[in-house]
């Protein structure tokens, strides 16, 4: 009788069943997986994991993390200068469509309730007058913005996009932990998690009928557009800048949604309309999705110290000329204290209880509630009522009464008696757990779920099917202990019905072809211009260091240069502010001098410092740079090996960046400004090298050094077989338009860029920057190698600096002066 073969250890189903069984032996009661260990959805998920990683769960985690890093989204901890990669778990949180329908209904109900409350608070405030809402709950909140009282937002809605944090209890019930209305963050991270997990578990989408994210984001974009006055509005995502904790997420969202990523300095209000400063003048902005503290949006209306806002923005909103999502002042409902009143408000205003209940909350501003809090102090979580740290909670985070030291407990109780309105108490929430991969095994960790809702084109609320889960870094299931979490996970909503493969992109045969990449803000053009300048400046300084250390490719000169030539090289470095003058020109002093010029991390403009400037610009323009460019800019400064080895490593990095810009950047205005910065900086470097090493009386070492600095040794040897001579060297480096490293080549390229960039007038006359470039071409094209002298080179350098300033004045619009310039305002 035939026997059935034993299942192979390579069978993904065997791995999946073993993982689930082992996990549920040690998971806490109420874990989402172990509540239904035989659920086919979980089995399919772990089978997909096993198909990717075999029996190595650690490999699955590394693969998901690698995909997340390739996408490029990161986050920044407050106080840190560098971004961290966004941590994503390979195991998604699974929620069936029936459960999700309940969650979505609760979030929609909550969004409508919030909108109703805001419309009343900033109009007649009848609910405050009737006593439904205590006046101190509004007046005591720093997020109630009085200038918004009586102002009806364009489109009629205060809220367009909200986020709600949910916790699942051990028995499976979902409750609201917090609302986010001011500037809800996280939707971009939900996108990243979905992309990373989809690339890791490629078959899960079809096996589980996973609901997609694209329809939600399309609906949100349509909803913002519908609130605008113009049929084809221009919509911007207003970011506080690259130091924002979630800047990378904001850049990712702007790319995905096709929004213009702007900062406050990019915008200006003129005659109650909002404009973005672009290289072609001022262009209308019809809607802003902001990601900053609303109090910083307009220094004339709110905080006068704000440097990231737009003066007059609220006037433009009041005139109905710009939609702001969400409207300033919505944050008044975010406070934990408001949670104590929402259940009663929901019943009174909607006629039904909250579908998703709040966690139990008591505001100490009421006598009876305060007495109860003091009585049950050890069993409760005590926190700030309005998000601002009161005296009794210097850290600003909620604390468990039972965990306080006696002196801290006494201080907190004393301040509650002194200013009770500053405090709330909440029940201690215990969370469900979910599986996460740690040390090549599945472990149970508590989680919270952030859900997003947005208005669509008809003004109705839609809910993103999924959101993202935050996962705690230890097994303690208390929500107060979990904090911000250590990992995140994709949230998969699945069901029995097939899901249409919807994309945010329109159908391919309905796309209107365009070759114009769109609006280029002046700040972005400025960034690209200076990115090019810094990269070229760093490469030029590195060339000087390499030549000074004897890394010449001239076999005759070898590694030794004359002291006079070395002294000129030292002078170039000193004049650039890259290092102090060495005590002598001995090898040891020169080596230390070169090390400072390459590695100094303080006040000197070293190669490291220049690269840091370039990296900073790259981080602020990541929505327009490829992942390869960002990766090269973020690469750490080399520290291993000798000086020449490290210099060679940096040289290869510069070459890679140059190649990417030359061969992979589309020939858009962004590329033109980047290349223009490179050409101006290279022209300055070549003119200075000519002044130092190419004038009458130059030695053979000088001329060889000049060829090295201009990367023209091979070109010279191919042309001239009779040895080195000043006039042919100067002609090759300065005046030969066919040499891509020559001064003439750079100036012709600069002039071509000037001709191609936009102008304000249509009279056919050159603008100032164009005329200056044409003048430079005339000087160089009529010069001769024999007649090139210090006076001409000095004039060229001054003109190059003047041209750079003219470019900045014309295209990098700053301050109020451009707002009054004729021809600057466009549609």
Long-range contacts (C-beta under 8 A, 24 or more apart in sequence): 9-55, 10-54, 12-47, 12-48, 12-50, 12-51, 13-43, 13-47, 13-50, 15-46, 15-47, 15-49, 15-50, 15-54, 15-55, 16-43, 16-46, 16-47, 16-49, 16-50, 17-43, 19-46, 19-49, 19-50, 19-57, 19-442, 20-46, 22-441, 22-442, 23-435, 23-442, 23-443, 23-444, 26-443, 26-444, 27-433, 27-435, 27-444, 28-170, 28-433, 28-444, 28-475, 28-477, 29-170, 30-169, 30-170, 30-171, 30-172, 30-432, 30-433, 31-432, 31-433, 31-434, 31-435, 31-444, 32-93, 32-94, 32-168, 32-432, 32-433, 32-434, 33-434, 33-435, 35-172, 39-94, 41-94, 41-96, 41-208, 41-494, 42-94, 44-204, 44-207, 44-208, 45-91, 45-92, 45-94, 45-201, 45-204, 45-208, 45-492, 48-201, 48-202, 48-203, 48-204, 48-207, 49-90, 49-91, 49-201, 51-203, 52-200, 52-201, 56-440, 57-90, 57-437, 57-440, 57-441, 57-442, 58-437, 58-439, 58-440, 60-90, 60-200, 60-437, 61-89, 61-90, 61-437, 63-90, 63-200, 64-88, 64-89, 64-90, 64-196, 64-197, 64-200, 65-196, 67-195, 67-196, 67-199, 67-200, 68-192, 68-193, 68-196, 70-627, 71-192, 71-195, 71-196, 71-252, 71-627, 72-248, 72-252, 72-622, 72-627, 72-630, 73-188, 73-189, 73-192, 73-248, 73-249, 73-252, 74-248, 75-189, 75-245, 75-246, 75-248, 75-249, 76-243, 76-244, 76-245, 76-246, 76-247, 77-245, 78-245, 83-247, 83-248, 83-619, 86-189, 86-192, 86-248, 86-249, 86-488, 87-486, 87-487, 87-488, 88-192, 88-193, 88-196, 88-197, 88-487, 88-488, 88-489, 88-490, 89-436, 89-437, 89-471, 89-487, 89-488, 89-489, 90-197, 90-200, 90-201, 90-437, 91-434, 91-435, 91-436, 91-437, 91-442, 91-489, 92-193, 92-197, 92-201, 92-204, 92-489, 92-490, 92-491, 92-492, 93-434, 93-447, 93-449, 93-469, 93-489, 93-490, 93-491, 93-492, 94-208, 94-492, 94-494, 95-466, 95-491, 95-492, 95-493, 95-494, 96-493, 96-494, 96-495, 97-211, 97-493, 97-494, 97-495, 97-496, 97-497, 98-495, 100-211, 100-465, 100-493, 102-174, 102-355, 103-166, 103-174, 103-356, 103-451, 103-463, 104-451, 104-463, 104-465, 105-355, 106-174, 106-176, 106-354, 106-355, 106-356, 107-162, 107-164, 107-356, 107-451, 107-453, 107-461, 107-463, 108-453, 108-461, 108-463, 109-346, 109-350, 109-352, 109-354, 109-355, 109-356, 110-162, 110-164, 110-176, 110-179, 110-354, 110-356, 111-159, 111-162, 111-453, 111-461, 112-350, 112-461, 113-342, 113-345, 113-346, 113-349, 113-350, 114-159, 114-162, 114-179, 114-181, 114-330, 114-333, 115-157, 115-158, 115-159, 116-349, 117-333, 117-345, 117-349, 118-158, 118-159, 118-327, 118-329, 118-330, 118-332, 118-333, 119-158, 121-329, 121-332, 122-148, 122-149, 122-150, 122-151, 122-158, 122-329, 123-149, 123-150, 123-152, 127-345, 132-341, 132-344, 132-345, 132-348, 133-341, 133-345, 134-341, 134-363, 134-365, 134-366, 136-365, 136-421, 137-335, 137-337, 137-338, 137-341, 137-363, 137-365, 138-332, 140-365, 140-385, 140-386, 140-421, 140-422, 141-331, 141-332, 141-335, 141-386, 142-295, 142-386, 142-387, 142-388, 143-182, 143-294, 143-295, 143-329, 143-331, 143-332, 143-334, 143-335, 143-386, 143-387, 144-329, 144-332, 145-294, 145-295, 145-301, 145-302, 145-328, 145-329, 145-332, 147-301, 147-302, 147-314, 148-314, 148-327, 148-328, 148-329, 151-314, 151-317, 151-318, 153-317, 153-323, 153-324, 153-327, 154-227, 154-228, 154-229, 154-317, 154-320, 154-321, 154-322, 154-323, 155-226, 155-227, 155-228, 155-323, 155-459, 156-227, 156-459, 157-227, 157-327, 157-455, 157-459, 158-326, 158-327, 158-329, 158-330, 159-326, 159-327, 159-330, 159-455, 160-220, 160-223, 160-224, 160-227, 160-289, 160-323, 160-325, 160-326, 160-454, 160-455, 161-187, 161-220, 161-289, 161-325, 161-326, 161-452, 161-453, 161-454, 161-455, 162-326, 162-452, 162-453, 162-454, 163-187, 163-450, 163-451, 163-452, 163-453, 163-467, 164-356, 164-450, 164-451, 164-453, 165-448, 165-449, 165-450, 165-451, 166-356, 166-448, 166-449, 166-450, 166-451, 167-359, 167-429, 167-431, 167-432, 167-448, 167-449, 167-479, 168-431, 168-432, 168-447, 168-449, 169-429, 169-430, 169-431, 169-432, 170-430, 170-431, 170-432, 170-477, 172-432, 174-356, 174-449, 175-356, 175-357, 175-358, 175-359, 175-429, 176-339, 176-354, 176-356, 176-357, 176-358, 176-359, 177-359, 177-429, 177-448, 177-479, 178-334, 178-336, 179-333, 179-334, 180-334, 180-450, 181-326, 181-330, 181-331, 181-333, 181-334, 182-293, 182-294, 182-326, 182-330, 182-331, 182-334, 183-290, 183-291, 183-292, 183-293, 183-294, 183-326, 184-326, 184-452, 185-245, 185-246, 185-249, 185-291, 186-246, 186-249, 186-450, 186-452, 186-467, 186-468, 187-217, 187-249, 187-253, 187-452, 187-464, 188-246, 188-248, 188-249, 188-250, 188-252, 188-253, 188-256, 189-246, 189-249, 189-468, 189-488, 190-450, 190-452, 190-464, 190-466, 190-467, 190-468, 190-490, 190-491, 191-217, 191-252, 191-253, 191-256, 192-249, 192-252, 193-468, 193-488, 193-489, 193-490, 193-491, 194-466, 194-490, 196-490, 197-489, 197-490, 204-492, 205-499, 208-492, 208-494, 209-494, 209-495, 209-496, 209-497, 209-498, 209-499, 210-492, 210-493, 210-494, 210-499, 211-465, 211-466, 211-493, 211-494, 211-495, 211-499, 212-465, 212-499, 212-500, 212-501, 212-502, 213-464, 213-465, 213-466, 214-502, 214-503, 214-504, 215-462, 215-502, 216-452, 216-454, 216-462, 216-463, 216-464, 216-465, 217-256, 217-257, 217-464, 217-504, 218-504, 219-454, 219-455, 219-456, 219-457, 219-462, 220-257, 220-454, 220-455, 220-456, 220-462, 221-257, 221-258, 221-259, 222-456, 222-457, 223-454, 223-455, 223-456, 223-457, 223-459, 224-287, 224-289, 224-323, 224-325, 225-287, 225-457, 226-457, 226-458, 226-459, 227-287, 227-323, 228-286, 228-287, 228-323, 229-286, 229-320, 229-321, 230-284, 230-286, 233-286, 233-287, 234-260, 234-276, 234-283, 234-284, 234-285, 234-286, 234-287, 234-519, 235-259, 235-260, 235-285, 235-286, 235-287, 235-288, 235-289, 236-260, 236-261, 236-262, 236-267, 236-276, 236-285, 236-287, 236-288, 236-289, 237-261, 237-262, 237-288, 237-289, 237-290, 237-291, 238-262, 238-263, 238-264, 238-267, 238-288, 238-289, 238-290, 238-291, 238-292, 238-297, 239-263, 239-291, 239-292, 240-264, 240-291, 240-292, 240-296, 240-308, 241-308, 241-620, 242-616, 242-619, 242-620, 244-291, 244-292, 246-291, 247-619, 247-620, 248-622, 250-291, 251-622, 251-623, 252-623, 254-623, 255-623, 256-504, 257-504, 259-289, 260-285, 260-518, 260-519, 260-521, 261-623, 262-288, 262-521, 262-523, 263-308, 263-523, 264-306, 264-307, 264-308, 264-309, 264-310, 265-523, 265-814, 266-521, 266-522, 266-523, 267-310, 267-313, 268-310, 268-816, 268-819, 269-310, 269-311, 269-312, 269-313, 269-315, 269-316, 270-819, 270-825, 272-312, 272-315, 272-316, 272-318, 272-319, 272-321, 273-316, 273-319, 273-321, 273-322, 274-310, 274-313, 274-316, 274-321, 274-322, 275-825, 276-519, 276-521, 277-521, 277-522, 277-523, 277-813, 277-818, 278-519, 278-520, 278-521, 278-522, 278-813, 279-520, 279-522, 279-525, 279-669, 279-673, 279-757, 279-758, 279-811, 280-520, 280-758, 280-760, 280-826, 281-760, 281-823, 281-824, 281-825, 281-826, 282-813, 282-818, 282-819, 282-824, 282-825, 282-826, 283-519, 283-826, 283-827, 284-826, 284-827, 285-322, 286-321, 286-322, 286-323, 287-322, 287-323, 287-324, 287-325, 288-313, 288-322, 288-323, 288-324, 288-325, 289-325, 290-324, 290-325, 294-326, 294-328, 294-329, 294-330, 294-331, 295-328, 297-324, 297-328, 298-328, 301-328, 302-328, 334-387, 335-385, 335-386, 335-387, 336-361, 336-383, 336-384, 336-385, 336-386, 336-387, 336-424, 336-426, 337-361, 337-363, 337-365, 337-385, 337-386, 337-424, 339-424, 339-426, 340-369, 340-424, 359-426, 359-427, 359-429, 360-426, 360-427, 361-424, 361-425, 361-426, 361-427, 362-424, 362-425, 362-426, 363-421, 363-423, 363-424, 364-416, 364-420, 364-421, 364-422, 364-423, 364-424, 364-425, 365-420, 365-421, 369-425, 370-416, 370-420, 373-416, 373-423, 373-425, 374-413, 374-416, 376-425, 377-401, 377-409, 377-413, 378-402, 379-428, 380-425, 380-426, 380-427, 380-428, 381-425, 381-426, 381-427, 381-428, 381-480, 382-412, 382-416, 382-423, 382-424, 382-425, 383-423, 383-424, 383-425, 383-426, 384-422, 384-423, 384-424, 385-421, 385-422, 385-423, 385-424, 386-422, 388-422, 390-415, 390-419, 390-422, 390-423, 391-415, 391-419, 392-416, 392-422, 392-423, 393-423, 398-426, 398-480, 399-480, 400-428, 400-478, 400-480, 428-478, 428-479, 428-480, 429-478, 429-479, 429-480, 430-477, 430-478, 430-479, 431-472, 431-477, 431-478, 431-479, 431-482, 432-477, 433-475, 433-477, 434-469, 434-471, 434-489, 436-471, 436-487, 436-489, 443-475, 444-475, 445-471, 445-472, 445-473, 445-474, 445-475, 445-487, 446-471, 446-472, 446-475, 446-476, 446-477, 446-478, 446-479, 446-482, 447-471, 447-472, 447-485, 447-489, 448-479, 448-482, 448-485, 449-491, 465-493, 466-490, 466-491, 466-492, 466-493, 467-491, 517-666, 517-668, 517-669, 517-670, 520-668, 520-669, 520-670, 522-811, 522-812, 522-813, 522-814, 523-812, 524-621, 524-624, 524-670, 525-669, 525-670, 525-673, 525-811, 525-812, 526-673, 526-808, 526-811, 526-812, 527-617, 527-620, 527-621, 528-621, 528-624, 528-670, 528-671, 528-673, 528-674, 528-677, 529-673, 529-674, 529-676, 529-677, 529-807, 529-808, 529-812, 530-613, 530-617, 530-677, 531-614, 531-617, 531-618, 531-621, 531-674, 531-677, 532-661, 532-673, 532-674, 532-675, 532-676, 532-677, 532-678, 532-679, 532-681, 533-677, 533-678, 533-680, 533-681, 534-610, 534-611, 534-613, 534-614, 534-617, 535-614, 535-654, 535-657, 535-658, 535-678, 536-677, 536-678, 536-681, 536-682, 536-685, 537-610, 537-681, 537-685, 538-607, 538-610, 538-611, 538-614, 538-650, 538-654, 539-651, 539-654, 539-658, 540-681, 540-682, 540-685, 540-709, 541-573, 541-576, 541-578, 541-597, 541-606, 541-607, 541-610, 542-598, 542-607, 542-647, 542-650, 542-651, 542-654, 543-708, 543-709, 543-711, 544-569, 544-572, 544-573, 544-597, 544-709, 545-573, 545-594, 545-597, 545-598, 545-607, 545-643, 545-647, 546-644, 546-647, 546-648, 546-651, 547-705, 547-708, 547-709, 548-573, 548-590, 548-594, 549-590, 549-591, 549-594, 549-643, 549-644, 549-647, 551-644, 551-647, 552-704, 552-705, 552-708, 553-708, 553-713, 553-714, 554-704, 554-707, 554-708, 554-713, 556-704, 557-700, 557-701, 557-704, 561-701, 561-705, 562-699, 562-701, 564-699, 564-701, 564-702, 565-693, 565-699, 565-701, 565-702, 565-705, 566-590, 568-692, 568-693, 568-702, 568-705, 569-705, 571-692, 572-688, 572-689, 572-692, 573-597, 576-605, 577-604, 577-605, 578-604, 578-605, 578-606, 578-607, 579-604, 579-606, 580-604, 591-643, 594-643, 595-643, 598-643, 598-646, 598-647, 598-650, 599-637, 607-650, 608-637, 611-637, 611-650, 624-670, 626-660, 626-664, 628-660, 628-664, 629-657, 629-660, 629-661, 632-656, 632-657, 632-660, 633-657, 669-757, 669-758, 672-753, 672-756, 672-757, 673-811, 675-749, 675-753, 676-750, 676-753, 676-807, 679-746, 679-747, 679-749, 679-750, 679-753, 680-746, 680-750, 680-800, 680-803, 680-804, 682-741, 682-746, 683-743, 683-746, 683-747, 683-750, 683-796, 683-800, 684-797, 684-800, 684-801, 685-709, 686-710, 686-733, 686-734, 686-741, 686-742, 686-743, 686-746, 687-743, 687-793, 687-796, 687-797, 687-800, 688-797, 689-733, 690-730, 690-733, 690-734, 690-743, 690-788, 690-793, 691-790, 691-793, 691-794, 691-797, 694-726, 694-729, 694-730, 694-733, 694-734, 694-788, 695-789, 695-790, 696-726, 696-789, 698-726, 700-724, 703-729, 706-733, 707-732, 707-733, 710-739, 710-741, 710-742, 711-741, 712-739, 712-741, 712-742, 715-739, 727-785, 727-786, 728-785, 730-785, 730-788, 731-785, 734-780, 734-783, 734-785, 734-788, 735-780, 735-783, 735-784, 735-785, 735-788, 743-780, 743-796, 744-780, 744-781, 747-773, 747-776, 747-777, 747-780, 748-777, 750-776, 750-803, 751-776, 751-777, 757-811, 760-821, 760-822, 760-823, 760-824, 761-823, 767-810, 768-806, 768-809, 768-810, 769-803, 769-806, 769-807, 769-810, 772-799, 772-802, 772-803, 772-806, 773-803, 775-799, 776-800, 776-803
